[in-house]
Amino acid sequence: MNARDALLSVEEVIRALGNEKVIYSFYLEFGRRLEVLRLVEEYCERGSRVLDVGASPFITSCALKKMGYEVVALDV
């Protein structure tokens, strides 16, 4: 799955389970998250382990998982 499709597929989960703050964050930060995912897609091999630092609300982590990466999500 490519970066854009992976991020868009997380939207369903966010709308179903997220609160208003998380839903707002999804749309507000969409472009930034998409760019991060595209950089990972370009420079990291599928299946490799990726560390997502500052992961909450775990939107990027979920998208990375859908893209086929092994994700280690870290947040305080």
C-alpha positions in Angstrom: 0.0 0.0 0.0 1.4 3.4 -0.9 1.7 6.3 1.6 -1.4 8.2 0.6 -3.7 5.1 0.6 -2.3 4.0 3.9 -3.0 7.4 5.5 -6.5 7.6 4.0 -7.3 4.1 5.3 -6.5 5.1 8.8 -9.2 7.8 8.5 -12.0 5.2 9.0 -10.5 4.1 12.3 -10.0 7.7 13.4 -13.6 8.7 12.7 -15.0 5.6 14.4 -12.8 5.6 17.5 -11.2 9.0 17.8 -12.4 12.0 19.8 -12.8 15.4 18.2 -9.2 16.4 19.0 -7.8 13.3 17.2 -10.1 13.8 14.2 -9.1 17.5 13.9 -5.4 16.5 14.2 -5.9 14.0 11.3 -7.0 16.7 8.9 -4.8 19.5 10.2 -1.6 17.4 10.1 -2.5 15.4 6.9 0.1 17.0 4.7 2.9 16.7 7.2 2.1 13.1 7.9 1.9 12.2 4.2 5.3 13.8 3.6 6.8 11.7 6.5 5.3 8.5 5.1 6.6 9.3 1.6 10.1 9.8 3.0 10.0 6.5 4.8 8.6 4.9 1.7 11.5 6.3 -0.3 14.4 5.6 2.0 13.4 2.5 4.0 12.8 -1.0 2.7 9.4 -2.6 3.2 9.4 -4.9 6.2 12.1 -3.0 8.0 11.7 -1.7 11.6 10.7 1.9 12.0 10.8 3.9 15.2 7.9 6.5 15.5 9.0 8.9 18.2 6.2 11.2 19.6 3.7 8.7 18.2 0.5 9.8 19.9 -2.2 9.7 18.5 -0.6 6.9 16.5 -2.0 7.9 13.2 1.4 7.7 11.5 2.2 4.5 13.2 -1.0 2.9 11.9 -0.3 4.0 8.4 3.3 2.7 8.5 2.0 -0.7 9.7 -0.5 -0.7 6.8 2.4 0.1 4.4 4.2 -3.1 5.6 6.7 -1.8 8.1 7.4 -3.2 11.6 6.6 -0.2 13.8 7.9 0.6 17.3 5.8 3.5 18.6 7.2 5.7 21.4 5.5 8.5 23.3 5.7 9.9 26.8 
